[in-house]
């Protein structure tokens, strides 16, 4: 009986060590990347909102160059009367 108990304990310890060193690092990395990606998107959306409040929306006149795309909003560069400015296309 003692032989089976020792075998069980050793197997449990080996499985626990394998789980801690082989499975958990991959899960932690995936969770970190998910949070990192959400943080980048949230930061970009805050930047788009701040640019929109400061410079306004695109009025639809003239060619533009897209500087940043976030979901459905675009930050663009537009030249009006020789002056370059940024605007937001929601």
N, C-alpha and C positions, 0 to 999 in steps of 0.2 A: 504494500500500500504506500509506503514511504517513497518507493521508487517512482510510482505514478505521480505522486504529489510533487516531487522534485522536478520531474519531467514537465509537468504542467506549468510550474512556476518559471522554469527556464524558458519554455516556449512563450509564455505570456510576456516575459521581459524582452525576449528577442523581437516579438511582434510589436511591442510598444516602442522599442528603439527604432525599428524599421519605419513605423508610422511617423514618429517624430522627425526623423531625418530624411525620409523619402517623400512622404505625402504632404505634410504641413507646409514646407517651403514653397511648393507649387501653388497651394491654395492661398498662401499669404501674398505671393507675387501677383496672382490674378486679382485678388481683392485690392491690392495697392494700385494696380494699373487701372482698375475700374474707378476707384476714387480719384486718381490723378486725372483721368480723362474727364470726369464730371467737373472737377475743379477748373480745368482749363476752359471748358465750355461755359461754365458759370462766370468766370472772369471775363471772357470775351463778350458775353451778353451784357455784363455790367459796363464794359467799355463802349459797346454799341449804344447803350442807353445814355451814357454820359455824352458821347459825341452827338447824338440826336438832340439832347437838351441844349447843348452849346451851339451847334451849327445848323440844326434843323433838318428837314426832309428834302429829298431830291424833288425838284419841281417838274422834271420830265423834259427839260430843254437842254439840248447839247449832248455831245459825246462825253463819256466818262470812262474811268479806269477803275476796276474793282481792286480794292486794297485788302479787304478782309471779308470772308463769308462765314456767317454763323447761323446755322439752321436756315431760317427764312429771311434773315436780315443781311444786308450787304453794306459795307462802308466803302464809299467811292470817293475818288478824286475827280473834281470837275473844274474846268477853267472857264470863268465868266469875265469878260472884258479884260483879259490879261491877268486876272487874279485867280490863283489856284486856292481851292478850299476843299474841305471834306464835307460830305453829306451822307445821309443814311437812306437806303431804300428798304422800307419795312417788308 
